Amino acid sequence: MFEGLFQPTHLMIIAGIALLIFGPKKLPELGKGLGESIRGFTSAMAAREEEPAKAKPDSARPTQTETGAKS
């Protein structure tokens, strides 16, 4: 269905439409913002993978207040 979707002529048409819509001054700013957001996303994903798994408290074991034990 999407075979040949990104042929060079299609990409040139898309770039031309983007140039008409945003103008030549706004396109570099949009590209810079998109690049920074992609870099931020990939660094956040890498940081999340490096982060060790935190031990969660055992919620299955009741506490003293739940069992009715008095101190």
Backbone torsions as a table, in degrees:
resi	resn	phi	psi	omega
1	MET	NA	-43.2	-178.0
2	PHE	-104.0	21.8	178.2
3	GLU	-66.0	134.4	177.2
4	GLY	71.7	20.6	-178.2
5	LEU	-67.8	-37.9	-176.2
6	PHE	-104.8	55.8	174.0
7	GLN	-78.4	157.3	-177.1
8	PRO	-56.5	-38.0	180.0
9	THR	-67.8	-36.8	177.7
10	HIS	-64.8	-43.1	179.4
11	LEU	-65.0	-36.4	177.8
12	MET	-66.7	-38.6	178.1
13	ILE	-65.6	-44.2	179.0
14	ILE	-62.5	-42.2	179.1
15	ALA	-64.9	-38.6	178.2
16	GLY	-64.9	-42.1	178.2
17	ILE	-65.0	-42.1	178.1
18	ALA	-62.3	-38.7	178.5
19	LEU	-65.3	-39.0	178.0
20	LEU	-67.4	-39.7	-176.2
21	ILE	-73.7	-49.4	-172.2
22	PHE	-94.8	-23.7	-179.0
23	GLY	86.7	159.2	-175.4
24	PRO	-70.4	-22.6	-179.2
25	LYS	-81.9	-29.3	-174.9
26	LYS	-85.7	-26.7	-176.0
27	LEU	-61.1	-43.5	177.7
28	PRO	-62.3	-35.5	177.8
29	GLU	-66.1	-39.8	178.5
30	LEU	-65.9	-41.6	178.1
31	GLY	-63.4	-41.6	179.0
32	LYS	-63.9	-44.8	179.2
33	GLY	-63.3	-40.1	179.0
34	LEU	-65.9	-42.9	178.7
35	GLY	-62.6	-42.4	179.1
36	GLU	-65.4	-38.6	179.8
37	SER	-68.6	-37.4	177.7
38	ILE	-67.1	-42.1	177.6
39	ARG	-62.4	-41.9	178.4
40	GLY	-63.6	-40.2	179.7
41	PHE	-65.4	-45.2	-179.3
42	THR	-67.3	-37.0	178.3
43	SER	-68.8	-35.1	177.4
44	ALA	-67.4	-39.0	177.9
45	MET	-66.6	-39.5	178.7
46	ALA	-66.5	-39.6	179.3
47	ALA	-66.6	-35.7	179.6
48	ARG	-67.7	-37.2	179.5
49	GLU	-70.7	-33.2	-179.2
50	GLU	-76.1	-23.5	-177.5
51	GLU	-66.4	126.7	180.0
52	PRO	-68.1	151.8	179.1
53	ALA	-67.6	125.9	-179.7
54	LYS	-83.6	139.4	179.5
55	ALA	-73.9	127.1	177.9
56	LYS	-89.0	147.4	177.6
57	PRO	-64.9	147.1	-178.7
58	ASP	-74.4	102.5	-177.3
59	SER	-83.2	-11.1	-179.3
60	ALA	-77.6	-25.9	-178.5
61	ARG	-86.9	122.1	-178.8
62	PRO	-70.9	149.4	177.4
63	THR	-85.6	176.1	-178.5
64	GLN	-64.9	-34.8	-179.0
65	THR	-70.1	-30.5	179.8
66	GLU	-75.0	-31.1	-177.3
67	THR	-85.4	-13.5	178.3
68	GLY	90.0	9.1	179.7
69	ALA	-73.0	139.4	180.0
70	LYS	-106.7	145.5	179.8
71	SER	-95.1	NA	NA
